[in-house]
Amino acid sequence: MKAQTIAWTPSSTGLYEFLDEMATLGIVQINSGIKPYTRQYIASKLKEIRCHDTLLTQRQKQELAFYSRSFIQDTVSVPTTKIKPFYVAYRDSFFNFSVQPLAGAYFYSNGNGQMYQRWVGAEGYATAGTHWIFHASLRDYKENRPFSSPEFLENRQGFRYKNATDYSEMRGGITYCWKWGTMGLVKDQFVWGTAWNGSNIFSGHIPSPVQLKARLTPVQWFEFNYLHAWLISEVPDSNSRVTGSRVFLNRPKYLTANMFSFYPFSFLLFSFGNSIIYYDREYPGYLIPVFFYKSLAHTNMYNGEAVNAQLFFDGGLRLFKRIHLYSTLFIDEISLHNMFNRSKSTNYLSWKAGCSVDRLPVKNTRIVIEYTRTNPLTFQHDVEMTTFASNRFNLGHYLRDNAEEIYVSVLYKPWS
């Protein structure tokens, strides 16, 4: 697989469900706790699955063929040019690009009325040489009533409207890649923490931020992820007001996070990491990927109220074929000394545990049971600038703090 075939792929597609299903069946090994995946990563996993297609049902073979068509060009180096009504592509030994239009719609109806959302746009990506990739996606949305608001308790990506019901979103970036890693400046979603109905670490609920991100896999049993994101505080900087104007600039707000993932066995994944939110002035120490950032905050110019630090864990077990057990723990603040003292404890935690079962009891069926509990005041902070949010959308679980959820789903796919 050539390193040039890398682009960040959105995690809100059926492709991710298919890859997770293949991992639960023991056909491939994936990290379900860090998304989105790269095109290179997805193409390599689809190639692995094709080598074991005799283990698939007819429906799974159809899905494999469908997704492979979108990624087959990532494994072909023969010069080609394709011009179709809805797709343009070019490839040679040094440069390749592709562009395609986008369109889609959602429609909901019940006794209270109807809601719809439609979008149009285009996306494309290009590579130059064996190390550089450029990608971009633009969508323009129209709704008959707002689908998104920081106050809504919904498991959807948040948006900021340019008027009552219209908005647009630009995603993309520049990525440099090599044999065992990638690093890029991108504007995209990120989801950390294994989950089927909303992660409680980084849920991808916020409008896509600009971020510097890196993914390193120097050996098969270890993976490292890092990001530094420029969040949107929506807290006005009174010093930025122009004389005679009502326009204010947002005060700068930043997020730095890392995640260390280990595979002690092919069926077991354990990850841990930490993050910190700080504001106003960028600090170079937070650009060092491997730090424990709360300790760093104690030794620099910030006092205890000027930062908001978090610690988190993620684990997955696929010991038994067709069964995936997983759990995540998000620690916003904890006092070990007063942990079991109800009057003094400050255990601001969010915990999730879940299980997904495939092909039991019926072929082409998936059953998911997931429990999430978030204690009061988790994801909150007493300094407005360091809340666990961007554009006022919570970075963590979509139900926010003081919440409990039992999620059960049954998915049946008789055909693709």
N, C-alpha and C positions, 0 to 999 in steps of 0.2 A: 504494500500500500504506500503510495507516494504521499509525503507530508504536505504537498501543495493542495490536497483536496480537503480543506477544512473550512467550515463556516458554522456559525452558531445556528442551531435549528430550534424553532419555538417548541416549548414543551406541552402545548395545549392541543395535541393532536392524537389520533388513534394509534399512530406509530409507536408512541411511548407505551401504550397499553399492550401492543403486540410484543414489543421487546421484553416487557416485564413478564408477559405470559411465557415467552420462550425461556427466560431465566428461571421461572418457577418450575418449568418442566425439565430443567437441568441441561438445556441445549447450549446456552451461552451464560457467561458471567458478566453482570452489569452492576454498576453503582446506582441504585435507585434513589439515593439520598442527595445527589447533586445533579441539577438540571439547569439549563438545557444541555444536550449532548452536541458534539460537533458532527459535521457531515462525515468526516473521516471515521469517527468512532461508529456512527450508525452504519456506514457502508461496510466496515469491517465485520460488524455483528451480523448484518444481513448475509454476508459471504459465509460466515460460520454456519448460519442456519441453513443455507442452501446445501452445505455439505452433509446435513443430517435431515434432509427433507423426507426421507422414508419414515421418519418418526411423526410426521405431521398428519393432521386430518386434511380432508379435501378443502375445508374452509380455510385452514391455516396456510395451505399451499397457495390458495388464491390471494390471500392477504400478502404473503411473501412475494408473489409475482407482482402485485400491485405496487408495493413499496420499493421493490428492487428496480422497477422501471425509472423511478425518480432519482436513483442513486447509481445506476449502472455507468453513467458517464464519469463518475468519480474513480472508476477502476479501469478506464480505457484510455490509452495514450495515443491511439491512432488519430491523425488529423481529420477533423470532420467539420462540416458546416450544415446547420439545420435551420431552415426558415419555414415556419408554419404559421397559420393564422393566430395562434395563441402561444407561440414559443419561438424564440430566436436563440441560437447557440452557435458558438464557434470554439474550436480547439485545435491547437498545434503543440509542438514540443515545448514551447515556452509560455504561451499565453492562452487562456481560455476564458470565456464569459458566457452567461446565459441571462435572458430577460424574459419574464412572462407576466401577463396581467393577472390581477386578483379581483374576485367578486364573490360576494356571499350575502346571506341574510338569515336572520332569526325571526320567528313569529311565535308569539304566545297569546293564548286566549283562554279566558275562564269567565265565570259569572260576573266579574267586575269590569270586564272590558278586554281590549286587545292591546298588545305592545309589539312593536317590530323594530328591528335594527338591520340596516343594510350597509354594505361597504364596497367600495371600489378602490383600485390602486394597482400597484405594480411592484415587483421585486426582482432583484438580480444579484448575481455575484460574479466575481472575476478573480483569477489567480495570475500571478506573474512569477516565473521561475519556480523554484521548489520551496519557497519559504513565505511568500506574501499572498494574502487574500484580502479582497475588498467585497463587502456585501452591503446591500441596502434594501429596505422595504418601506413603502409608503402606502398608508391606507387612509381613506377619507370616509368617515362614518356619519350616518344620518339616522336619527331615532324619532319616533313620534312622541315619546316622553323619556325623561332621563332614566337610563339604566344604572347609572353609577353615581355614588356619593359617598363621602367618608362616613356618613351616618348610617348607611345601609349595611345590614348584616347579611352579606351575600358573598358567595364564593366565586367572585368574578374579578377580573383585572379592573383596577380603577382607572379613570380617565378624568382629565380636566377639560371642560367644554369651552369652546370659543364663543358659543352663544347658548341658548337654552337647550338645544338638542343636537348640535353639530360639533364634531371635533375631528381631529386628524392625529395620526401617530406615525412618527418616523423612527425606524430602527435601522441599525447597521453598525459598521465599524471596520477597522483595519486590524488584521491579525498577523503576527509573525509566528511561524511554527517550525519545529524541528522534529527529529525522530521520536523523542520522548516527552515533548511538551509543546504548549502553545501559550502565547501572551498577546493580549490585544487591548486596544482602546475601543470600546463598543458602547452602544446604547441599546439595551435589551433587558428582558426580564431575567431574574435568577430565582431559583427555587431550591432551598436547602432543607433537607429533612424528608424522610420517607413518609408518604401519605397518599391516600386516595381521595380524601375530601378536605383538603386544606392543610398544608404543613404548618406546624407551630414554631418553626425556626424562622425561615424566610419563605413566605407563602407565594411571592410573585403577585401580591394583591395591589401593589403600588403602581402608578404610571412608570413606564420603563425609564430608569435613570442612566446617565452616562457613567461609565465605570472602567477602571483599569483592572483587568482580570488575568489570571494565569492558572493553568492546569498542568501539573507535572506527574508523569508516571515513569520514574527511572527504573523501577523493577516491577514485576508482575504482581507482587503482594503489597504494593504501597501506592497510594495516590495522594497528591496534595493540591488543594484548591485555595486560591486567594483572590480577594477583590478589594478595591478601594473605590467607593461610589460617591458621586456628588449628588446629595439629596436636595430636595426643594423644601425649605423650611416654612414658607408662607408666613414668616415673621418679618415685618417690614423693618428695614434699617433706617431709623429716623435721620441719620447723618447723610443719607443718600438723596434726600429730597432736594430737587432743584428749586431755587427761589421762584415763587409764584406758581409752582406746579404741585399737583396732588399725587404725582407718581413717586413711588418708593421702590427701591430694590430689595429683594429678599436678603436676609442675613445668610451668609454661607453656612452650610451644614454638611457634614461628611460621615461616611460609614466605612470602617475597615473591618474585614473579617477573614478568618482562615479556617480550614478544615483539614485534619489529618485522617486519612482513611487507610485501614489495614485489612488484609485478607489472610488471617492465620490459616484458614482452610478455604478451599474453593467454595464451600457452602456457607461460609460465615464472613460477614463484613461488620467491622466496628469502626466508628468515626467519632472524633471529638474536635472541638474547635472553640474559638472565642471571637468576640467582636466588640467594637467600641464606637460610639457616636460622639463626635465632638464638633465644635463650631467656631466660626469667625476666622480663625487663622489656621492654615494647613501646617501640620507639624511633620517634618521628614521622618521621624521615628515610626510613624504609622504606615509608612511605605515599606518598611522591612517586614516581609511576609510571615516570618516564623515566630514573631514575638507573642508573649502573653501581654495584651495591651493594657490591662488594668494596672499591672505593675509598672509599666512604662509611664502611665499617667501620674503615678505617685512621685516620679522623679523629674518631671518637667514642670513647665510654668503653670499648669492647670491645678486648681484646687479640687476638692472632692465633688463639688457641685457642677463643675464645668464639663464633665464627661458622663457617659452612661454606658457601662460595660455589661456584657452578657457572656455566659458560658453555655455550651450545648453539646449534646451527645446524640448519636444516631446508630442504630444497629439493625441488622437483618440476618435472618437464619433461613436457609433453604436446605436443611438437612434431609427432609423428606420430600421426595418428588411430588410435585403438584401443590405443595404447601409452602407459603411464605409467611413467616412470623417476623414482625418488625416493631420497633419502639423508638421514640425520640423523647428527649428531655431538654427543655429550655429553662435555664436558670437566670432570672433577672436579678434577684437578690436572695441570699440565703444566710441564715445565722445558725451554724452548727450547734453552738452552745444553747440556743433557745429554740431549737427545731421543734421540740415536743411540748413547749410551753405556749399554750394558746394565747395567753395574755401578752407575751413578749415576742412571739415568733414573727419573723419577717420573711417567710418562705414564699417569695414571689416566683412561682414555678408554673410551667405548662408541660403537661405530660401526655403522651399519646402511645397507645398500644393497638396493634391491629393484626389481622390474619386474612390472607387471601387464599382461596382454594380453587384450583382449576380442574375441570373435567370430572368433578364429583358433585352430585351423583350422576350427572348427565353430561355426555360429550358436548364440547363447545359451550360449556357453562362456567362462569366464574362467580363465586360468592365472596363478598368482602364484609368483614365485621371490624369496626374501628371505634375505639373509645378515646375521647379527648377530654382532659380536665385542665382548666386554667384558673389558678387562684386569683382572688381579688388583687388589684393594683399591679399585676404582671403587665408588661409592655408599657407601663406608665412611668412618668418621671416628673419631679417637682419643678424642674427647669424647662420651660416651654421649648427652648432651643434644642434640647437633647431628648425629646420624646422619641420612642421607637416608631417613627413614622416619617413619611415623605409625602408632600402634597396633602398632609393630614390623613392619609391612608395608612393603616397599621401595617408595619412590616411583617408582623407575626400572624397568628391565626385570625381568620376573618371574623370570628365571634368576639374577638378582643378579650378583655379580662373578665373574671368572675363568670365563667361559662363552663358548661358541661355538655358533651354531645355524644350520643351513641348513633353511629352511622352504619346502616346495613344496606347492601345492594346485591342484586342478583342480575347478572348480565348473561344473556343467551344470544349466541350468534349462530344460527343454523346455516347461514351462508354469508359471503362477503358482499 
